[in-house]
Amino acid sequence: MMKNYWLLFVLMVGAALPTFAAETPADAQAIQGKWRPTSAVLAGQPLPEAVLKSISLKLAQGKYEVFVGEHPDRGAYTLAATATAKLITVTGTEGPNHGKTFPAIYDLNKDTLRICYDLSGAKRPTEFKSVAGTKLYLVTYQRQPE
């Protein structure tokens, strides 16, 4: 069962983290660091606590690295902002999401980062919501000490 969550999480995270864009210079710096999920919902179903504890995310200089247990997924992310949303795009370069791109939206509030990814890669989410019958992944991360 852990492998299924790992693959799903890696697919979701790898695709949703992009490189920095000039529109969000403050966020480009503030988003960097180590993060751990405090909650996550995939297709309307919350991920178990044991799975959350196995996940770590590192963002640095437009690159991401996600571990689910000992399994890495790496790639690049970009940030952009519009009048209505902060956008993040994640592209996998190494691991199970190699060659996949995931559009997402994010919200950064000090040491809390929320990201809603479309793991199908089809369409950027318009709200922070994950419902049954979709491949939307909504995760809330807490910054970890360096």
C-alpha positions in Angstrom: 0.0 0.0 0.0 2.9 2.4 0.8 4.2 1.9 -2.8 0.9 3.1 -4.3 0.9 6.3 -2.2 4.6 6.8 -3.0 3.9 6.7 -6.8 0.9 8.9 -6.5 2.7 11.5 -4.4 5.8 11.5 -6.6 3.6 11.9 -9.6 1.8 14.8 -8.0 4.8 16.6 -6.5 7.1 16.1 -9.4 4.7 17.7 -11.7 3.7 20.6 -9.6 6.9 22.3 -8.7 8.3 24.8 -11.3 11.2 27.2 -11.7 11.1 30.8 -10.5 9.6 33.5 -12.6 10.3 37.2 -12.3 6.7 38.0 -11.4 7.2 36.6 -7.8 10.7 37.6 -6.7 9.8 37.6 -3.0 8.3 34.1 -3.2 11.2 32.8 -5.3 13.4 33.3 -2.3 10.9 32.6 0.4 9.8 29.2 -1.0 13.2 27.7 -0.9 14.0 25.3 1.9 13.0 21.9 3.3 9.3 21.1 3.7 7.2 18.3 5.3 3.5 17.7 4.6 1.1 18.2 7.5 -1.9 17.2 5.4 -2.6 15.9 1.9 -5.7 15.0 0.0 -5.7 13.1 -3.3 -8.9 12.7 -5.4 -10.9 13.6 -2.3 -9.2 11.1 0.0 -6.8 12.1 2.8 -3.4 10.5 2.8 -2.7 8.4 6.0 -0.4 9.9 8.6 2.2 7.2 8.0 2.5 8.2 4.4 2.8 11.9 5.3 5.6 11.2 7.7 7.6 9.4 4.9 7.5 12.4 2.6 10.0 15.3 2.3 10.4 18.1 -0.2 13.4 20.4 -0.9 13.1 23.5 -3.1 16.2 25.4 -4.1 17.0 27.6 -7.0 14.2 26.4 -9.3 14.9 22.7 -8.6 12.9 20.3 -6.4 13.7 17.0 -4.8 11.0 14.9 -3.2 11.6 11.7 -1.2 8.8 9.3 -0.3 10.7 7.0 2.0 14.0 6.4 0.2 12.6 6.9 -3.3 13.7 10.2 -5.0 11.9 12.3 -7.6 13.8 15.4 -9.0 13.1 18.1 -11.4 12.5 21.8 -11.9 9.8 24.3 -11.0 8.8 27.7 -12.0 6.7 30.3 -10.2 4.5 33.0 -11.7 1.7 35.2 -10.5 -1.5 36.5 -12.1 -4.0 38.9 -10.7 -6.0 36.0 -9.2 -3.5 33.2 -8.4 0.1 32.3 -7.8 1.1 29.6 -10.2 3.7 26.9 -10.0 4.6 24.4 -12.7 6.6 21.3 -12.0 8.6 19.3 -14.5 10.2 16.0 -13.6 13.7 15.4 -14.9 14.7 12.3 -12.9 12.7 9.5 -11.3 9.1 8.4 -11.9 8.0 11.8 -13.2 10.7 12.2 -15.7 9.3 14.2 -18.7 6.0 15.0 -17.0 4.7 18.4 -16.3 2.2 19.3 -13.6 0.4 22.6 -13.5 -0.5 23.8 -10.0 -1.4 26.8 -7.8 0.3 27.7 -4.5 -0.1 29.9 -1.5 2.9 30.7 0.7 2.3 32.2 4.2 5.5 32.4 6.2 6.3 28.8 7.0 3.2 27.2 5.5 3.1 26.3 1.8 -0.1 25.0 0.2 0.0 23.5 -3.3 -2.9 22.1 -5.4 -1.6 20.0 -8.3 -3.4 18.5 -11.3 -1.6 15.1 -11.5 -3.2 14.4 -14.8 -1.2 17.4 -16.2 -4.3 18.5 -18.2 -5.4 21.7 -16.5 -4.2 24.0 -13.7 -6.5 23.9 -10.7 -8.5 27.1 -10.0 -9.0 26.5 -6.3 -7.4 24.7 -3.4 -9.7 21.7 -3.5 -9.3 18.0 -4.2 -12.5 16.0 -5.0 -13.3 12.4 -5.9 -13.1 11.6 -9.6 -10.2 14.0 -10.2 -6.4 13.7 -10.1 -6.2 16.8 -8.0 -3.7 16.7 -5.1 -3.9 19.2 -2.4 -1.0 19.3 0.1 -0.1 21.6 3.0 3.6 21.7 3.9 5.3 23.1 7.0 8.9 24.5 6.7 11.6 22.4 8.4 14.7 23.7 10.0 17.8 23.6 7.8 
